Amino acid sequence: MDLRQSPTKDSLWMRLQALKGGGGSISGASLRPAAIVSAVRMLLDLYPRRFRADADLRDRLLRAFVLTVIPGADHDSPNLVRMYHDTDYPFYPYAGYLVHDLARRSMHLFGTETFDLLDSGERTIVLEDALASDETTSRLYRGALLIAQVSYFAGVYDPDRGCPMIDFPGRNQGFTPAELSYPDSARFLGVESTKDGNPP
């Protein structure tokens, strides 16, 4: 049974909220109650459906997130947030929750859910707040930050273009073999101790 469709989902959420409010720690567990609540909300999609269903909203907030963690990134790049929707990456199921959390923290800190309309300093404060939050949320944001940087700087979706921001020209852009490697690479190898390569 899909727990996200369970009729007891709401009562489970109420119990978790009560646990969160009680503070303390769970015996034998390294996670605090707030981290457990965050994990359950992510896994069971216990957040407003519009953050999963509204593609435009997701795109706007995710673009603002990437532009915050990679200042100077190309805002109009068609691949700027593609990695968050790519099912080949393990982050894909959590993108909706990330968008929800960005909007929620923006509302808490600045009185508006429109994270994308905050200035860069305010967006940075939102991200710092999330990174200093519970273990689950902090891990989510670190993962989102890492996947954005890897995708953008490595030119994952456009290997021919590379990443001009860091002077990475992409894969071979007409360079000769001599420009890409040493013409006589064998000269860098050590002298063999035996003719067949096996020890004497």
Secondary structure, DSSP 8 states (H G I E B T S, - for coil): --GGG-TTHHHHHHHHHHHHHH-S--TT-SS-HHHHHHHHHHHTT-S-THHHH-HHHHHHHHHHHHHHHSTT--TT-TTTTHHHH-TTSTTGGGHHHHHHHHHHHHHHHHS-S-GGGS-HHHHHHHHHHHHTS-HHHHHHHHHHHHHHHHHHHTTTT-TTT-BGGGTB--S-SS--HHHHS-TTGGGGS---SSSSSS--
